[in-house]
Amino acid sequence: MTILIIAMSAFLALHLLVSGTPLRDTLTRTIGEGPYMGLFSLASIAGLTWLIFAFGAARASPDNHVFWTVTPATRHPAIALVGIAFLLAVPGLLTNTPTRVRGDNLVDSPNAATGMTRISRHPFLWGVAIWATAHLIANGRSADFILFGGLLVLSVAGTYSIDAKRLRALGDRYAAFKAQTSNIPFAAILQGRQSLKLGEIWWRLLVAIVIWALVFWGHPKMFGVSPLG
């Protein structure tokens, strides 16, 4: 369990204490944007791989205490939340926004605040946050708390980290984009700063539903656990 805690702490530190902070700015000025992105990508892959293996080992550890087991009261909300998560995360990945990697120049595009960005500036990260929450509800073991709790913290904190990074780099250009959108899903729509236009995202939502169905069907084979119990 200790190794899992260390692996998650390292993964969080890499993304929250390096990627979105002035330290990143210093590193890119020193070694260049390209080399930094290459090294950061390698470190992220290594960190994620370590995290996966550490989680696998922790699940079999005697320290992996069970605080509750799956019941309909936890299973059904978790299934619903995962469906919502896919509807945010998959279209978010399929959308070019100023918040994605190397998306700085998109901030000046007339389409910057359309499609999924009407719902949130960070649809993918909010999808991950909801997915992690669903797995926290459905899994009551120590290892799950560390993995999914860490990913929940990373995804939510990551939205603010990216905003801060873009503001430092783009200034008023990004501030104007922020004024048209919201971080929290649907907040800008509820506040009247945006409107929901399904015609701009319908095919992305269909892709999300198809991928969700495939993962739901294949979950027992891929992860050894059926969402239905």
Buried (B, 14 or more C-beta within 10 A) or exposed (E): BEBBBEBBEBBBEBBBEBBBBEEBEEBBEEEEEEEBEEEBEEBBEEBEEBBEEBBEBBBEBEEBEEEEEBEEEBBBBBBEBBBBBBBBBBBBBBBEBBBBEEBBEBBEBEEBBBBBBBBBBBBBBBBBBBBBBBBBBBBBBBBBBBBBBBBBBBBBBBBEBBBBBBBBBBEEBBEBBBEBBBBBBEBBBEEEBBEEEEEBBEEBBEBBBEBBEEBBEEBEEEEEEEBEE
